[in-house]
Amino acid sequence: MLLFVYGTLKRGGANHGLLAQQRFIGEARTVRGFTLFALDGYPGLIAAPHAAGVTGEVWDVNAPQSLVLDEFEGVAEGLYARELIALAPPFESASVETYYYLRNVEGRRPLGDTWRG
């Protein structure tokens, strides 16, 4: 599975070790319509119609590790959902998933397009 990461899982990020045995494909950007919010030491990506898009990385993640990442991201608890996301060239025709933040961002600080944690 191809996975777009935009926060602590990126190279140099605090939780990048969870991708250490996976294959880095390249730097990427979503299409317009997505933005980041600061949560508690990590970002959350949400759909936002007028936003410029989000920067990140694409990784090729094997099935066992995708389950580890789902647990880490709190998918079962309803914190994030792993779903398809549209990326800008050169990934526009690739089937790529990401973690969307599912909770309310009211009162959270907007980050724009890049996590610099």
Secondary structure, 3 states (H helix, E strand, C coil): CEEEECCCCCCCCCCHHHHCCCEEEEEEEECCCEEEEECCCCEEEEECCCCCCCEEEEEECCHHHHHHHHHHCCCCCCCEEEEEECECCCCCCCCEEEEEECCCCCCCCEEECCCCC
